[in-house]
Amino acid sequence: MATILVVEDDVALNDLLRSHLESQGYAVRQTYSGPEALAAIEQQPPDLMILDWMLPGMDGLAICRSVRARYLMPILMLTARTEEIDQALGLEVGADDYITKPFSVRLLLARVAANLRRVELESHRVRPAGAAEESSSTAPMAPSSPSETLIVGRLAIDLTQRSVRVDGEATELTPKEYDLLVLLASHPGWVFKRAVIIQEIWGGDYEGFDRTIDNHIARLRRKLGALGDRIDTIWGVGYRFNREV
């Protein structure tokens, strides 16, 4: 049973989310401010966090940034902000998903299920042979052994530690940026349609805004530096990690 941490200062909305999440079989913990949320995570990391943007004491962006520095659990951000730049900012600091208020509870539950399913699939996909069966996206990012590394030219992706190096230098990526890079780089020359990328990275129930993929690709290219040029835009279709000449 997955544990969901709800961080929302509106008590009525917090209780409503808890009620619907528990009806789906999730264990729910409730907090109402930034400091409370960080203390709850330190005590016991959840499997997924639903995080409001506007909170007393510490806003959602600061919480997201702090949590993402240590933990890999999916972060679903709630906000009344509807501008694309705000959505991009939330994703930039490490949020995995974004829902604007007012929202459909059915949609939120679908997003929660999709993000948890993605984590479960990822844990099975990258587990090295002989490794323990138990795997959690909420554990602190600590070294793991044995290591399984994907090498593509000057790019090295440690699939066990979920870390990336370009020319030997560590490159910090958000979880979605990392997943996107692994998808593209593990199939050099393949053209991935947008619908396929959404299915693989966000899950089939995802109904995000149109520029979600574009924003992630733009940030990924920037973080990869010159190597980012290997990510081609195939206009009207999708993206490709080109074969190095």
N, C-alpha and C positions, 0 to 999 in steps of 0.2 A: 504494500500500500504506500503510494507516494505521499510525501509530506509537502504541503504548500504553505509558504509564509506569505500572509497578506499584510502589506504595509500601506495603510490608508487611514488618514486622520478623520474622515467622515465616518462616524460610528455606524450610522444606518447602512451605508454602502458596504462597510467592512463586514457587518453582520450578514448582509444579503449575500455577499460573495461567499462567506463561510458556509451559509446554509446550502447554496447551490453546489459548492465544491464537495461538501460532505455527502450530498445526495448522490454524487458520482463515485463515492467510495474513497475520497481523499481524506487524509488527516490534515487538519488545518490549524495553524497557529496564527494569532492575530497580534499586530503591533500598530501603533498609532503615531509614531514619530521616528525620525532618523536614528537618534541614539538608541531607542528601544530596538529597532530593527538590527542594528549592528551587534548589540548585546545578545539578541536572540540567535543570530547567525554564529557568533563566537561560541555560544553555549552548545548549539547543535545545528549544523548546516542543513537547510531544507533541500528537497529535490528540485524545487522551483520556487521562485519568488515573484509575486505580483506586487509591483512597486508604483505608488502614486508619484507624480512629478513634484507637486506642490505639497510640502510637508513642513510642520513646525520644527525649528531647531536645525534642520539640515535638509536641503532639497534632494529630490530623487536622483538628479544627475550626480551629486557628490556621493550619495550612497552607492549608486551603481559603479562609479569609478573606484571607490574604496573596496567594494565587494569583488569586483572583477580582477583586482590586483592579486587576489588570493584564492578565489574559488571559481569553479567552472559551471555552477548550476545555471540553468536558463533563467533569464530575467525578462519578465513581461511588464512593460511600462504602461501605466495609465496616465492620460493627461487630457486636459481640455484644449490644449494647444493644437491647432490644426494646420499651421503653416508647414510646408515641406522642410524648411530649414530647421525647424524645431524637431521634426521627426528624425532628420539626418543627424542632428546633434545627439539625440538620445541613443541612436545606433552607434555613433562615433565613440561614445564613452563606454560601450560594452553591452547595451541592451540587446536582447535577441529578437524581441518582438515589440510591437507598438500598437496600442488601441486607444482611439480618441473617444472622449466622453461627449455625449451619451453613447452607450454601446449596447449591443445585444448580449445578454448573458449567454445565450446559445453560442454566439460567436466566440466569446471569451473562453467558454469551456472547450470549444473545438481547438482554439489556439493552445490552451494548456495541454490538451491531449496530444496535439501534433508535436509540441516541443519536447514533451516527455518521451514520445515515441522515437523522435530523432536521436535523443540521447541514448536510449536503449539500443537502437540499431547501430549507432556509432560505437558503443562499448563492445558489441559483438564483432564489429568489423575490424577494429584495430587491436583486439586482444591477441598477443603473441601465443603461439602454440605452447602448451604446458603451463600457461599462466593461470592463476586462480580464477574461478568462475565469477566470484563477486567483483563487481566494478561499480563505482559511483561517480557521477559527474559533480557531486558536491564536495568531494575531498579536496583539501588544499593541494596546490600544484607542487607536489614533491617528486623527486627523482624516482623512477621506476625501472625495474630490470626484469627480464632482458629487454633490450631496445630493438625496435623495428623501425628502420629508417628508409624513407623514399628519397632517392637521389635523382635529380633531374638537372643535369648540367651543373651550374653554380648554386643550385638550390638544394638544400637538405631539409627534409621534413621528418622530425622524430615523431612517429605515430603513437608511440607509447606515452611520451611526455607532452604531446601536442605542442611542440616547439618548432620554430622555423629559423634557419640560418641561411643567409645569403653571403657567399664568399667568406664563410666562417663567422660572420657577425650575426648575433641574435637579432631577430626582427619581431617586435611585439604585435600580435594580431588579436582582434576580438574573436570569440568562438565562431561566429558566423563567417568572418573573413577567413579564418583557418579552414573551416569546412569547405568553403568555396574554393580555396586554393588547392586543397587536397583533391577535390573533385576534378578540377581542370588539369592540374599538373600530373595526376596519375594516368591521364589519357592524352598525351601530347598529340596534337593534330586533329583531335576529335572536335566537332562543332556541337556544342550543347545548346539546344533550344531553351528559350526562357522558361517554358512550361516544365521542362525536365529539371532545370536548375531549381525552380520553386519546389517541385516534388521532392527532389533529393535533399535540399538544404532546409526548407521550411515545412515540408510535409504537405500532403494532399489537401488538407483542410484549410490551408492558408489562403487568406483573401486580402493580402496587403496592397499598399498603394503602388502605382505603376513604376515608380523610380526606385523601388527598394533594391533591386539587383544592380541598377546603374550606380547608385550611391556606394554600394559595397565594392563594386569593381573599381570605381574611381579611387576609393581609399586604399584598396589593395594594391593598385598600381603605384600609388604614391609611396606607400610603405616599402614596396619592393625596389624602389629606385629604378635604375636602368633596366633591371630584370623585368620590371612591370611592362615594358614594351612587348614582352612575349605574349601578353594577354591581348588577343585581337578581338575587335568588335566586328561581328558579321552582321551587317545592317539588315534589319528586318527578320533576323533569325535568332541570334544569340551571341555566344562568346566561345573562344577557342584559345587554348594554350599552345602556341605554335611550336613547331619543331625547330630547335636551334640549328642554324646552318654551320 
